[in-house]
Amino acid sequence: MNTTLKITKIGNSAAVILTKEVLAQLRAEVGDTIHLTQSPEGWHLTPYDPAFEKQMALAEQIMREDRDILKVLAK
């Protein structure tokens, strides 16, 4: 899905208006936080926090590697 967005002025700021369809694709709604991230392929708009995603991946790796230690600590 490709969508053209227009930059508009709101007060002293610039804004991009997202259509209902774009919000639905992002699974986002008014008031949610979305993230604009840059990658080698270009810019990406996502409802997921890339920093949190990295932290969760690291936590999952630690839990896999230290499963036995975590079982003992959970007792």
TAMO-V895807 format. One record per residue. RES is the residue in one letter. OMEGA is omega in degrees with one decimal (none if undefined). D_FIRST is the distance of its C-alpha to the first C-alpha in Angstrom with 2 decimals. Layout:
RES,OMEGA,D_FIRST
RES,OMEGA,D_FIRST
//
This chain:
M,175.1,0.00
N,-179.9,3.79
T,175.4,6.57
T,-179.4,10.19
L,-179.8,12.66
K,176.1,16.37
I,-178.5,19.13
T,-178.9,21.95
K,174.5,25.44
I,-174.7,26.71
G,177.5,30.35
N,-176.3,30.83
S,173.0,27.31
A,-178.3,23.91
A,174.2,20.95
V,179.4,17.25
I,178.4,16.39
L,179.1,13.45
T,175.9,12.50
K,-178.2,13.30
E,179.4,9.82
V,178.0,8.98
L,178.8,12.44
A,178.9,12.03
Q,178.4,9.24
L,-172.5,11.70
R,-179.1,14.53
A,176.6,16.31
E,-178.3,18.48
V,-179.6,20.77
G,177.6,23.28
D,174.0,21.37
T,174.1,21.28
I,-174.3,18.17
H,175.2,18.55
L,-177.4,17.42
T,179.5,18.43
Q,176.4,18.96
S,177.8,18.93
P,179.8,19.87
E,-178.9,16.24
G,-178.6,15.72
W,-179.9,15.01
H,176.3,13.24
L,-175.2,13.13
T,175.4,14.39
P,-176.5,16.71
Y,178.9,18.91
D,-177.3,21.88
P,179.3,22.05
A,178.5,25.85
F,179.3,26.31
E,177.8,24.32
K,179.3,26.71
Q,179.6,29.68
M,177.6,28.80
A,178.2,28.43
L,178.6,31.83
A,178.7,33.35
E,178.5,32.28
Q,179.7,33.80
I,179.8,37.00
M,177.9,37.23
R,-175.6,36.97
E,-174.6,39.53
D,-177.2,41.93
R,-177.3,41.68
D,178.8,45.48
I,-179.9,46.25
L,177.1,43.85
K,179.4,45.51
V,-179.4,48.89
L,-177.6,47.77
A,-178.4,46.32
K,none,49.78
//
